[in-house]
Amino acid sequence: MTIEIREVQPGEHDVLGELTVEAYRALGGGPLGSYAGELADVERRAAAADVLVAVESGRVLGGVTFVPGPDNPYAEDLREGEVGIRMLAVAPSAQGRGVGRALSAECIDRARARRARRVALHSTPWMQTAHRLYESLGFDRAPDRDLQVSPELVLLSFVLGLGR
């Protein structure tokens, strides 16, 4: 089967929202708290940013939010000339099939099409599989851009330079 990457359709908002919350919970990094509501609200994200899905035979396997720049409401410490990747999630049953890589690659392609200088993202310390994916795509850890979002949680920063 071929995995198609495209923008989410309105009829897929709830499915992607549930999938995203399920994928984040499966990581075991602790309770999501109010962040679960933000992860689930695909309709709101899609109104402000590009929400992409990976689909195979009509089934949503994963999704990601492409943040087009620092002025976007979903920007997380983006700087001038940067775009962002947020809320990358792959259904646990579809992990290990290249879905996350395909979604990330589409975001990088969109960044290049926008002539962005860098792609930036944040990840939690327990998302080790995602860290390996980002590093394999050329992202570098940027500890100076880590975000302390609560006393218990530091978001780790990764940046990909696009050579502009």
mmCIF file of the C-alpha atoms, coordinates in Angstrom:
data_MODEL
# 
_entry.id   MODEL 
# 
loop_
_atom_site.group_PDB 
_atom_site.id 
_atom_site.type_symbol 
_atom_site.label_atom_id 
_atom_site.label_alt_id 
_atom_site.label_comp_id 
_atom_site.label_asym_id 
_atom_site.label_entity_id 
_atom_site.label_seq_id 
_atom_site.pdbx_PDB_ins_code 
_atom_site.Cartn_x 
_atom_site.Cartn_y 
_atom_site.Cartn_z 
_atom_site.occupancy 
_atom_site.B_iso_or_equiv 
_atom_site.pdbx_formal_charge 
_atom_site.auth_seq_id 
_atom_site.auth_comp_id 
_atom_site.auth_asym_id 
_atom_site.auth_atom_id 
_atom_site.pdbx_PDB_model_num 
ATOM 1   C CA . MET A 1 1   ? 0.000   0.000  0.000  1.00 0.00 ? 1   MET A CA 1 
ATOM 2   C CA . THR A 1 2   ? 1.025   3.596  -0.618 1.00 0.00 ? 2   THR A CA 1 
ATOM 3   C CA . ILE A 1 3   ? 0.902   6.177  2.147  1.00 0.00 ? 3   ILE A CA 1 
ATOM 4   C CA . GLU A 1 4   ? -0.457  9.524  0.958  1.00 0.00 ? 4   GLU A CA 1 
ATOM 5   C CA . ILE A 1 5   ? 0.489   12.770 2.736  1.00 0.00 ? 5   ILE A CA 1 
ATOM 6   C CA . ARG A 1 6   ? -2.055  15.565 2.344  1.00 0.00 ? 6   ARG A CA 1 
ATOM 7   C CA . GLU A 1 7   ? -3.918  18.248 4.264  1.00 0.00 ? 7   GLU A CA 1 
ATOM 8   C CA . VAL A 1 8   ? -6.474  16.980 6.737  1.00 0.00 ? 8   VAL A CA 1 
ATOM 9   C CA . GLN A 1 9   ? -10.115 17.026 5.639  1.00 0.00 ? 9   GLN A CA 1 
ATOM 10  C CA . PRO A 1 10  ? -12.847 18.324 8.004  1.00 0.00 ? 10  PRO A CA 1 
ATOM 11  C CA . GLY A 1 11  ? -14.331 14.840 8.330  1.00 0.00 ? 11  GLY A CA 1 
ATOM 12  C CA . GLU A 1 12  ? -10.962 13.603 9.659  1.00 0.00 ? 12  GLU A CA 1 
ATOM 13  C CA . HIS A 1 13  ? -10.535 16.173 12.452 1.00 0.00 ? 13  HIS A CA 1 
ATOM 14  C CA . ASP A 1 14  ? -11.972 13.968 15.199 1.00 0.00 ? 14  ASP A CA 1 
ATOM 15  C CA . VAL A 1 15  ? -10.136 10.849 14.023 1.00 0.00 ? 15  VAL A CA 1 
ATOM 16  C CA . LEU A 1 16  ? -6.794  12.675 13.926 1.00 0.00 ? 16  LEU A CA 1 
ATOM 17  C CA . GLY A 1 17  ? -7.471  14.302 17.291 1.00 0.00 ? 17  GLY A CA 1 
ATOM 18  C CA . GLU A 1 18  ? -8.164  10.952 18.951 1.00 0.00 ? 18  GLU A CA 1 
ATOM 19  C CA . LEU A 1 19  ? -5.162  9.358  17.239 1.00 0.00 ? 19  LEU A CA 1 
ATOM 20  C CA . THR A 1 20  ? -2.880  12.184 18.412 1.00 0.00 ? 20  THR A CA 1 
ATOM 21  C CA . VAL A 1 21  ? -3.994  11.919 22.036 1.00 0.00 ? 21  VAL A CA 1 
ATOM 22  C CA . GLU A 1 22  ? -3.664  8.116  21.889 1.00 0.00 ? 22  GLU A CA 1 
ATOM 23  C CA . ALA A 1 23  ? -0.139  8.332  20.433 1.00 0.00 ? 23  ALA A CA 1 
ATOM 24  C CA . TYR A 1 24  ? 1.018   10.831 23.055 1.00 0.00 ? 24  TYR A CA 1 
ATOM 25  C CA . ARG A 1 25  ? -0.495  8.789  25.903 1.00 0.00 ? 25  ARG A CA 1 
ATOM 26  C CA . ALA A 1 26  ? 1.225   5.641  24.592 1.00 0.00 ? 26  ALA A CA 1 
ATOM 27  C CA . LEU A 1 27  ? 4.589   7.358  25.100 1.00 0.00 ? 27  LEU A CA 1 
ATOM 28  C CA . GLY A 1 28  ? 4.174   7.066  28.855 1.00 0.00 ? 28  GLY A CA 1 
ATOM 29  C CA . GLY A 1 29  ? 5.646   10.427 29.752 1.00 0.00 ? 29  GLY A CA 1 
ATOM 30  C CA . GLY A 1 30  ? 3.020   11.180 32.346 1.00 0.00 ? 30  GLY A CA 1 
ATOM 31  C CA . PRO A 1 31  ? -0.462  12.653 32.263 1.00 0.00 ? 31  PRO A CA 1 
ATOM 32  C CA . LEU A 1 32  ? -1.227  15.048 29.425 1.00 0.00 ? 32  LEU A CA 1 
ATOM 33  C CA . GLY A 1 33  ? -3.512  17.257 31.499 1.00 0.00 ? 33  GLY A CA 1 
ATOM 34  C CA . SER A 1 34  ? -4.956  20.183 29.574 1.00 0.00 ? 34  SER A CA 1 
ATOM 35  C CA . TYR A 1 35  ? -2.587  19.523 26.661 1.00 0.00 ? 35  TYR A CA 1 
ATOM 36  C CA . ALA A 1 36  ? -4.804  16.584 25.646 1.00 0.00 ? 36  ALA A CA 1 
ATOM 37  C CA . GLY A 1 37  ? -7.506  19.099 24.687 1.00 0.00 ? 37  GLY A CA 1 
ATOM 38  C CA . GLU A 1 38  ? -5.061  21.040 22.516 1.00 0.00 ? 38  GLU A CA 1 
ATOM 39  C CA . LEU A 1 39  ? -3.852  17.837 20.849 1.00 0.00 ? 39  LEU A CA 1 
ATOM 40  C CA . ALA A 1 40  ? -7.434  16.755 20.154 1.00 0.00 ? 40  ALA A CA 1 
ATOM 41  C CA . ASP A 1 41  ? -8.592  20.110 18.722 1.00 0.00 ? 41  ASP A CA 1 
ATOM 42  C CA . VAL A 1 42  ? -7.574  19.532 15.106 1.00 0.00 ? 42  VAL A CA 1 
ATOM 43  C CA . GLU A 1 43  ? -10.293 21.846 13.793 1.00 0.00 ? 43  GLU A CA 1 
ATOM 44  C CA . ARG A 1 44  ? -8.773  24.792 15.644 1.00 0.00 ? 44  ARG A CA 1 
ATOM 45  C CA . ARG A 1 45  ? -5.239  23.916 14.513 1.00 0.00 ? 45  ARG A CA 1 
ATOM 46  C CA . ALA A 1 46  ? -6.312  23.479 10.894 1.00 0.00 ? 46  ALA A CA 1 
ATOM 47  C CA . ALA A 1 47  ? -7.882  26.949 10.914 1.00 0.00 ? 47  ALA A CA 1 
ATOM 48  C CA . ALA A 1 48  ? -4.526  28.529 11.846 1.00 0.00 ? 48  ALA A CA 1 
ATOM 49  C CA . ALA A 1 49  ? -1.830  26.244 10.415 1.00 0.00 ? 49  ALA A CA 1 
ATOM 50  C CA . ASP A 1 50  ? -1.347  23.405 7.926  1.00 0.00 ? 50  ASP A CA 1 
ATOM 51  C CA . VAL A 1 51  ? -2.415  20.130 9.486  1.00 0.00 ? 51  VAL A CA 1 
ATOM 52  C CA . LEU A 1 52  ? -1.196  17.206 7.417  1.00 0.00 ? 52  LEU A CA 1 
ATOM 53  C CA . VAL A 1 53  ? -2.263  13.572 7.569  1.00 0.00 ? 53  VAL A CA 1 
ATOM 54  C CA . ALA A 1 54  ? -0.765  10.306 6.414  1.00 0.00 ? 54  ALA A CA 1 
ATOM 55  C CA . VAL A 1 55  ? -3.492  8.162  4.887  1.00 0.00 ? 55  VAL A CA 1 
ATOM 56  C CA . GLU A 1 56  ? -3.440  4.601  3.597  1.00 0.00 ? 56  GLU A CA 1 
ATOM 57  C CA . SER A 1 57  ? -6.512  3.017  2.001  1.00 0.00 ? 57  SER A CA 1 
ATOM 58  C CA . GLY A 1 58  ? -8.687  5.754  3.510  1.00 0.00 ? 58  GLY A CA 1 
ATOM 59  C CA . ARG A 1 59  ? -7.347  5.213  7.050  1.00 0.00 ? 59  ARG A CA 1 
ATOM 60  C CA . VAL A 1 60  ? -5.585  8.050  8.892  1.00 0.00 ? 60  VAL A CA 1 
ATOM 61  C CA . LEU A 1 61  ? -2.268  6.717  10.217 1.00 0.00 ? 61  LEU A CA 1 
ATOM 62  C CA . GLY A 1 62  ? -0.809  9.923  11.619 1.00 0.00 ? 62  GLY A CA 1 
ATOM 63  C CA . GLY A 1 63  ? -0.622  13.668 11.438 1.00 0.00 ? 63  GLY A CA 1 
ATOM 64  C CA . VAL A 1 64  ? 1.494   16.742 12.032 1.00 0.00 ? 64  VAL A CA 1 
ATOM 65  C CA . THR A 1 65  ? 1.025   20.496 12.282 1.00 0.00 ? 65  THR A CA 1 
ATOM 66  C CA . PHE A 1 66  ? 3.217   22.612 9.996  1.00 0.00 ? 66  PHE A CA 1 
ATOM 67  C CA . VAL A 1 67  ? 3.598   26.084 11.510 1.00 0.00 ? 67  VAL A CA 1 
ATOM 68  C CA . PRO A 1 68  ? 4.361   28.598 8.723  1.00 0.00 ? 68  PRO A CA 1 
ATOM 69  C CA . GLY A 1 69  ? 6.226   31.169 10.782 1.00 0.00 ? 69  GLY A CA 1 
ATOM 70  C CA . PRO A 1 70  ? 6.822   32.979 14.064 1.00 0.00 ? 70  PRO A CA 1 
ATOM 71  C CA . ASP A 1 71  ? 3.614   35.029 13.866 1.00 0.00 ? 71  ASP A CA 1 
ATOM 72  C CA . ASN A 1 72  ? 1.390   31.935 13.805 1.00 0.00 ? 72  ASN A CA 1 
ATOM 73  C CA . PRO A 1 73  ? -0.554  31.195 17.014 1.00 0.00 ? 73  PRO A CA 1 
ATOM 74  C CA . TYR A 1 74  ? 1.005   27.703 17.049 1.00 0.00 ? 74  TYR A CA 1 
ATOM 75  C CA . ALA A 1 75  ? 4.566   29.021 16.835 1.00 0.00 ? 75  ALA A CA 1 
ATOM 76  C CA . GLU A 1 76  ? 6.654   27.743 19.718 1.00 0.00 ? 76  GLU A CA 1 
ATOM 77  C CA . ASP A 1 77  ? 9.652   30.060 20.052 1.00 0.00 ? 77  ASP A CA 1 
ATOM 78  C CA . LEU A 1 78  ? 10.083  30.366 16.270 1.00 0.00 ? 78  LEU A CA 1 
ATOM 79  C CA . ARG A 1 79  ? 12.450  33.046 15.044 1.00 0.00 ? 79  ARG A CA 1 
ATOM 80  C CA . GLU A 1 80  ? 12.520  35.112 11.879 1.00 0.00 ? 80  GLU A CA 1 
ATOM 81  C CA . GLY A 1 81  ? 12.968  32.891 8.821  1.00 0.00 ? 81  GLY A CA 1 
ATOM 82  C CA . GLU A 1 82  ? 11.855  29.751 10.645 1.00 0.00 ? 82  GLU A CA 1 
ATOM 83  C CA . VAL A 1 83  ? 8.907   27.405 10.305 1.00 0.00 ? 83  VAL A CA 1 
ATOM 84  C CA . GLY A 1 84  ? 7.902   24.802 12.840 1.00 0.00 ? 84  GLY A CA 1 
ATOM 85  C CA . ILE A 1 85  ? 6.733   21.253 13.277 1.00 0.00 ? 85  ILE A CA 1 
ATOM 86  C CA . ARG A 1 86  ? 4.281   20.506 16.087 1.00 0.00 ? 86  ARG A CA 1 
ATOM 87  C CA . MET A 1 87  ? 2.231   17.621 17.358 1.00 0.00 ? 87  MET A CA 1 
ATOM 88  C CA . LEU A 1 88  ? 3.701   14.890 15.167 1.00 0.00 ? 88  LEU A CA 1 
ATOM 89  C CA . ALA A 1 89  ? 1.793   11.703 15.978 1.00 0.00 ? 89  ALA A CA 1 
ATOM 90  C CA . VAL A 1 90  ? 1.581   8.233  14.473 1.00 0.00 ? 90  VAL A CA 1 
ATOM 91  C CA . ALA A 1 91  ? -1.011  5.670  15.505 1.00 0.00 ? 91  ALA A CA 1 
ATOM 92  C CA . PRO A 1 92  ? 0.712   3.049  17.659 1.00 0.00 ? 92  PRO A CA 1 
ATOM 93  C CA . SER A 1 93  ? -0.447  0.355  15.209 1.00 0.00 ? 93  SER A CA 1 
ATOM 94  C CA . ALA A 1 94  ? 1.294   2.169  12.306 1.00 0.00 ? 94  ALA A CA 1 
ATOM 95  C CA . GLN A 1 95  ? 4.599   2.996  13.998 1.00 0.00 ? 95  GLN A CA 1 
ATOM 96  C CA . GLY A 1 96  ? 7.791   1.710  12.423 1.00 0.00 ? 96  GLY A CA 1 
ATOM 97  C CA . ARG A 1 97  ? 6.426   2.007  8.871  1.00 0.00 ? 97  ARG A CA 1 
ATOM 98  C CA . GLY A 1 98  ? 7.931   5.376  7.932  1.00 0.00 ? 98  GLY A CA 1 
ATOM 99  C CA . VAL A 1 99  ? 4.797   7.416  8.619  1.00 0.00 ? 99  VAL A CA 1 
ATOM 100 C CA . GLY A 1 100 ? 6.532   9.908  10.920 1.00 0.00 ? 100 GLY A CA 1 
ATOM 101 C CA . ARG A 1 101 ? 9.404   10.241 8.449  1.00 0.00 ? 101 ARG A CA 1 
ATOM 102 C CA . ALA A 1 102 ? 6.999   10.909 5.555  1.00 0.00 ? 102 ALA A CA 1 
ATOM 103 C CA . LEU A 1 103 ? 5.091   13.546 7.531  1.00 0.00 ? 103 LEU A CA 1 
ATOM 104 C CA . SER A 1 104 ? 8.335   15.220 8.645  1.00 0.00 ? 104 SER A CA 1 
ATOM 105 C CA . ALA A 1 105 ? 9.740   15.165 5.097  1.00 0.00 ? 105 ALA A CA 1 
ATOM 106 C CA . GLU A 1 106 ? 6.607   16.876 3.798  1.00 0.00 ? 106 GLU A CA 1 
ATOM 107 C CA . CYS A 1 107 ? 7.069   19.621 6.411  1.00 0.00 ? 107 CYS A CA 1 
ATOM 108 C CA . ILE A 1 108 ? 10.701  20.060 5.323  1.00 0.00 ? 108 ILE A CA 1 
ATOM 109 C CA . ASP A 1 109 ? 9.587   20.245 1.675  1.00 0.00 ? 109 ASP A CA 1 
ATOM 110 C CA . ARG A 1 110 ? 7.031   22.918 2.593  1.00 0.00 ? 110 ARG A CA 1 
ATOM 111 C CA . ALA A 1 111 ? 9.718   24.831 4.483  1.00 0.00 ? 111 ALA A CA 1 
ATOM 112 C CA . ARG A 1 112 ? 11.967  24.800 1.422  1.00 0.00 ? 112 ARG A CA 1 
ATOM 113 C CA . ALA A 1 113 ? 9.074   25.902 -0.814 1.00 0.00 ? 113 ALA A CA 1 
ATOM 114 C CA . ARG A 1 114 ? 8.557   28.863 1.549  1.00 0.00 ? 114 ARG A CA 1 
ATOM 115 C CA . ARG A 1 115 ? 12.294  29.585 1.392  1.00 0.00 ? 115 ARG A CA 1 
ATOM 116 C CA . ALA A 1 116 ? 12.577  29.240 5.164  1.00 0.00 ? 116 ALA A CA 1 
ATOM 117 C CA . ARG A 1 117 ? 16.076  29.288 6.653  1.00 0.00 ? 117 ARG A CA 1 
ATOM 118 C CA . ARG A 1 118 ? 15.365  26.747 9.381  1.00 0.00 ? 118 ARG A CA 1 
ATOM 119 C CA . VAL A 1 119 ? 12.808  24.250 10.661 1.00 0.00 ? 119 VAL A CA 1 
ATOM 120 C CA . ALA A 1 120 ? 12.466  24.171 14.445 1.00 0.00 ? 120 ALA A CA 1 
ATOM 121 C CA . LEU A 1 121 ? 10.593  21.897 16.807 1.00 0.00 ? 121 LEU A CA 1 
ATOM 122 C CA . HIS A 1 122 ? 10.391  20.860 20.433 1.00 0.00 ? 122 HIS A CA 1 
ATOM 123 C CA . SER A 1 123 ? 10.108  17.368 21.865 1.00 0.00 ? 123 SER A CA 1 
ATOM 124 C CA . THR A 1 124 ? 9.853   15.809 25.282 1.00 0.00 ? 124 THR A CA 1 
ATOM 125 C CA . PRO A 1 125 ? 12.766  13.921 26.852 1.00 0.00 ? 125 PRO A CA 1 
ATOM 126 C CA . TRP A 1 126 ? 10.900  10.587 26.617 1.00 0.00 ? 126 TRP A CA 1 
ATOM 127 C CA . MET A 1 127 ? 10.278  10.809 22.841 1.00 0.00 ? 127 MET A CA 1 
ATOM 128 C CA . GLN A 1 128 ? 13.551  9.029  22.056 1.00 0.00 ? 128 GLN A CA 1 
ATOM 129 C CA . THR A 1 129 ? 12.288  7.418  18.827 1.00 0.00 ? 129 THR A CA 1 
ATOM 130 C CA . ALA A 1 130 ? 11.290  10.840 17.517 1.00 0.00 ? 130 ALA A CA 1 
ATOM 131 C CA . HIS A 1 131 ? 14.716  12.236 18.455 1.00 0.00 ? 131 HIS A CA 1 
ATOM 132 C CA . ARG A 1 132 ? 16.404  9.545  16.350 1.00 0.00 ? 132 ARG A CA 1 
ATOM 133 C CA . LEU A 1 133 ? 14.076  10.385 13.453 1.00 0.00 ? 133 LEU A CA 1 
ATOM 134 C CA . TYR A 1 134 ? 14.850  14.114 13.678 1.00 0.00 ? 134 TYR A CA 1 
ATOM 135 C CA . GLU A 1 135 ? 18.575  13.514 13.858 1.00 0.00 ? 135 GLU A CA 1 
ATOM 136 C CA . SER A 1 136 ? 18.413  11.166 10.843 1.00 0.00 ? 136 SER A CA 1 
ATOM 137 C CA . LEU A 1 137 ? 16.688  13.982 8.919  1.00 0.00 ? 137 LEU A CA 1 
ATOM 138 C CA . GLY A 1 138 ? 19.549  16.371 9.748  1.00 0.00 ? 138 GLY A CA 1 
ATOM 139 C CA . PHE A 1 139 ? 18.128  18.194 12.776 1.00 0.00 ? 139 PHE A CA 1 
ATOM 140 C CA . ASP A 1 140 ? 20.594  19.244 15.446 1.00 0.00 ? 140 ASP A CA 1 
ATOM 141 C CA . ARG A 1 141 ? 19.854  19.511 19.159 1.00 0.00 ? 141 ARG A CA 1 
ATOM 142 C CA . ALA A 1 142 ? 19.727  23.164 20.207 1.00 0.00 ? 142 ALA A CA 1 
ATOM 143 C CA . PRO A 1 143 ? 19.891  23.113 24.030 1.00 0.00 ? 143 PRO A CA 1 
ATOM 144 C CA . ASP A 1 144 ? 20.058  26.912 24.166 1.00 0.00 ? 144 ASP A CA 1 
ATOM 145 C CA . ARG A 1 145 ? 16.476  26.931 22.798 1.00 0.00 ? 145 ARG A CA 1 
ATOM 146 C CA . ASP A 1 146 ? 14.999  24.359 25.199 1.00 0.00 ? 146 ASP A CA 1 
ATOM 147 C CA . LEU A 1 147 ? 11.779  25.528 26.863 1.00 0.00 ? 147 LEU A CA 1 
ATOM 148 C CA . GLN A 1 148 ? 11.004  25.047 30.558 1.00 0.00 ? 148 GLN A CA 1 
ATOM 149 C CA . VAL A 1 149 ? 7.195   24.798 30.418 1.00 0.00 ? 149 VAL A CA 1 
ATOM 150 C CA . SER A 1 150 ? 6.709   23.708 34.026 1.00 0.00 ? 150 SER A CA 1 
ATOM 151 C CA . PRO A 1 151 ? 8.928   22.754 36.959 1.00 0.00 ? 151 PRO A CA 1 
ATOM 152 C CA . GLU A 1 152 ? 8.710   19.111 35.825 1.00 0.00 ? 152 GLU A CA 1 
ATOM 153 C CA . LEU A 1 153 ? 8.940   19.530 32.057 1.00 0.00 ? 153 LEU A CA 1 
ATOM 154 C CA . VAL A 1 154 ? 11.622  20.846 29.726 1.00 0.00 ? 154 VAL A CA 1 
ATOM 155 C CA . LEU A 1 155 ? 10.911  20.706 25.991 1.00 0.00 ? 155 LEU A CA 1 
ATOM 156 C CA . LEU A 1 156 ? 14.026  19.815 24.023 1.00 0.00 ? 156 LEU A CA 1 
ATOM 157 C CA . SER A 1 157 ? 14.731  21.923 20.930 1.00 0.00 ? 157 SER A CA 1 
ATOM 158 C CA . PHE A 1 158 ? 15.812  20.597 17.538 1.00 0.00 ? 158 PHE A CA 1 
ATOM 159 C CA . VAL A 1 159 ? 16.687  22.778 14.514 1.00 0.00 ? 159 VAL A CA 1 
ATOM 160 C CA . LEU A 1 160 ? 17.294  21.934 10.880 1.00 0.00 ? 160 LEU A CA 1 
ATOM 161 C CA . GLY A 1 161 ? 19.231  24.500 8.837  1.00 0.00 ? 161 GLY A CA 1 
ATOM 162 C CA . LEU A 1 162 ? 18.144  24.736 5.220  1.00 0.00 ? 162 LEU A CA 1 
ATOM 163 C CA . GLY A 1 163 ? 21.257  26.481 3.934  1.00 0.00 ? 163 GLY A CA 1 
ATOM 164 C CA . ARG A 1 164 ? 19.706  29.817 3.037  1.00 0.00 ? 164 ARG A CA 1 
# 
